Amino acid sequence: MLKNYPPVNLNRDESGAPKSCNFAGTMRGRVSSQCLKRSWRRSEILFSAVGDSNLGIRTRQLPELVTRKLAEMGVSEEYIDILLPKLSGFGNKEGKENSKGSYTAQVVFYAPEDIDAVAAAVKAKLDECSSVKEVKALKAKDLQNAVKGAENRRITLDMALFGRMVTSDAFRDVEASMQVAHAISTNKLNMESDYFTAMDDLLSGETMDESGSGMIGDTEYNSSCYYIYASLDTDILRKNLEDTDDSGELIKKAIPALIRTMALTNPSGKQNSFAGNVLPSAILIECKSEKVPVSLVNAFAKPVKPEPENGYDLVRGSIQRLCAEDDSIQRSFGLKVERRLWFCQDSYDVRPECEAEVCATLPELIDAVAATVE
């Protein structure tokens, strides 16, 4: 997928500047895969398509979620206050409580069923206690060890797509079915800085004493055309969802919704300042039975420039490079592609030379994806 952004700061590094990288000897703009995945996973578009029960939550606030469940199960406030810090020991092998607060030491990805399983196990332990003293004597590790059935517990769609790595037997590791690359700019990075001043509405500026602003600052940004690449292994996705009722129907609904989400969603970084809400200029989808995922990133090893041959249009030049790379790979390696789907905004009359089904609109592309999944 290619997306051309105006001045933005979608994904910041430790200094607050947009992330960057060196690719093929040239500095490029970069948006991390973590940033992309979160923007897709938390998108209202995906939520509307698959429902909240099929999406998980990534948090350190497990104690709060579990004690809320326990309150619904009739556990007294007195017991909940005792349990809250103990639940902070979840998420790691040692079960060591977090001395800094009632939240876990690690951020963990949870399905609703994980929260239910922890609450049920803790409630069973509470039922064995006959006094407050016995409740206070419960250890975080014992509570965690009481949670069983992780290997057969249902996981959510986003967990099945993006995976989960945990260090606790109360939850199971999940191999990601989807690999997502860091998006990089097709063009050479040109970092810029916006010096700004915030004016005080009650200062007229008519006197020297009133000439100062309320504050001053600066924000770094860049404008780049990004190449976004991901691959999805549907066999791993099916395996990950084998404990989900009607998993086949969920997959048929989810994959087209995911493509639409990727196309229409942008990272949220500093959007209130830059409003960099753009749509893709081109999307190429290749469906293969042979598991050889291929990124076309080397189309941009030489940075794209607005040159006469592409009409001084960076986007057109990037689309042309993308098509040329796909054609070159097809000629050189002869990889079998069962179905190649191509969408390009109608202002750009560009397409691969190799066999491809041209979709005139994004809905047409989504329908073709749905038919392929079916």
Sequence and secondary structure as in RCSB ss.txt:
>XXXX:A:sequence
MLKNYPPVNLNRDESGAPKSCNFAGTMRGRVSSQCLKRSWRRSEILFSAVGDSNLGIRTRQLPELVTRKLAEMGV
SEEYIDILLPKLSGFGNKEGKENSKGSYTAQVVFYAPEDIDAVAAAVKAKLDECSSVKEVKALKAKDLQNAVKGA
ENRRITLDMALFGRMVTSDAFRDVEASMQVAHAISTNKLNMESDYFTAMDDLLSGETMDESGSGMIGDTEYNSSC
YYIYASLDTDILRKNLEDTDDSGELIKKAIPALIRTMALTNPSGKQNSFAGNVLPSAILIECKSEKVPVSLVNAF
AKPVKPEPENGYDLVRGSIQRLCAEDDSIQRSFGLKVERRLWFCQDSYDVRPECEAEVCATLPELIDAVAATVE
>XXXX:A:secstr
 EEE  SB  SB TTSSB EEEETTEEEEEE HHHHHHHHHT HHHHHHH GGG  EEES HHHHHHHHHHHTT 
 HHHHHHHHHHGGGTTSTT    TT SS SS EEE HHHHHHHHHHHHHHHHT  SHHHHHH  HHHHHHT   G
GGS   HHHHHH B  S TTS  B  SEEE  EEESS    EEEEEEE  TT    SGGG S SEEEEEEEB  E
EE  EEE HHHHHHHTTTSTTHHHHHHHHHHHHHHHHHH    TTHHHH      SEEEEEE SS      GGGG
SS     GGGTT HHHHHHHHHHHHHHHHHHHH    SEEEEEE TT     SSS EEESSHHHHHHHHHHHH 
